Amino acid sequence: MAESEEGPVACGRCRRDDSFSHPVSVILVFAPGFEKPYPLIPGEDYSVCTACDAIYRLIDCAVDAHPVTRAAAPWTRAVVVFSDGRGADIRAKRRTQHLALA
């Protein structure tokens, strides 16, 4: 359970307070403009709710906060490594655009 000085912290998306990960150590971002994954190392301890898709918001915010990843094409994949050594391989959820053929 995630804790703060005021008590348990609830997820902003699903409101659960019992499903938080260990703090994030690094986010490896993959994007079409990168030859290899770009590492983003958080400056603070960030945990993410594992009961919902809040990890996508964390990745989006991290990518938007860094000038190199912000300038690249939209991320397609990210590997999030937690302080306990576990990781999560995340594929971007985006609607594909269909072109009409005449």
C-alpha positions in Angstrom: 0.0 0.0 0.0 1.3 3.4 -0.9 1.6 5.7 2.1 2.1 9.4 2.6 2.3 11.6 5.6 -1.5 11.9 5.5 -2.1 8.2 5.2 -2.8 5.7 2.4 -2.7 7.1 -1.1 -5.4 6.1 -3.6 -4.9 5.7 -7.4 -6.2 8.8 -9.3 -7.7 6.5 -11.9 -9.3 3.5 -10.1 -9.3 4.8 -6.5 -7.6 1.6 -5.1 -5.1 2.0 -2.4 -3.7 -1.5 -2.2 -2.1 -2.1 -5.6 1.0 0.1 -5.9 4.3 -1.0 -7.4 7.7 -0.6 -6.0 9.3 2.8 -7.0 10.3 3.1 -10.6 14.0 2.9 -11.2 14.1 3.6 -15.0 11.9 3.9 -18.0 13.4 2.7 -21.3 11.5 4.5 -24.1 11.3 3.1 -27.6 10.3 5.4 -30.4 10.8 5.3 -34.2 13.3 8.2 -34.1 15.6 6.4 -31.6 18.4 3.9 -32.7 18.2 2.4 -29.2 15.9 2.9 -26.2 16.2 6.2 -24.4 16.5 5.9 -20.6 14.5 8.1 -18.3 15.5 8.1 -14.7 13.0 9.6 -12.3 14.2 12.3 -9.9 11.8 11.2 -7.2 10.2 7.9 -6.0 7.3 7.2 -8.3 5.1 4.2 -7.7 2.3 3.2 -10.1 -1.0 1.5 -9.6 -0.9 -2.1 -10.9 -4.7 -2.6 -10.8 -5.4 -0.3 -13.8 -3.7 1.3 -16.8 -2.1 4.2 -14.8 1.3 3.1 -16.0 0.4 4.6 -19.4 -0.1 8.0 -17.8 3.2 7.7 -16.0 5.0 7.0 -19.3 3.2 9.8 -21.2 4.1 12.3 -18.4 7.8 11.1 -18.3 8.1 11.3 -22.1 6.5 14.8 -22.2 8.7 16.1 -19.5 12.0 15.4 -21.3 13.1 17.4 -24.3 14.7 14.5 -26.2 11.8 12.2 -25.9 9.3 15.0 -26.4 10.9 15.8 -29.8 10.9 12.2 -31.0 8.0 10.5 -32.6 5.4 9.1 -30.2 6.7 6.3 -28.1 5.7 2.8 -29.3 7.0 0.7 -26.4 8.5 1.3 -22.9 10.1 -1.0 -20.4 9.6 0.1 -16.9 12.0 -1.3 -14.3 11.1 -1.1 -10.6 13.4 -0.9 -7.6 12.8 -4.6 -6.8 14.3 -5.6 -10.2 11.0 -6.5 -11.8 9.9 -4.9 -15.1 6.9 -4.3 -17.2 7.0 -4.3 -21.0 4.4 -1.8 -22.1 3.1 -1.3 -25.7 1.5 2.0 -26.6 -2.2 2.0 -27.0 -3.0 4.1 -30.0 -5.7 4.0 -32.6 -4.4 3.2 -36.0 -5.3 5.5 -38.8 -6.8 4.0 -41.9 -6.3 5.7 -45.2 -9.1 5.6 -47.7 -8.2 4.3 -51.1 -9.9 5.8 -54.1 
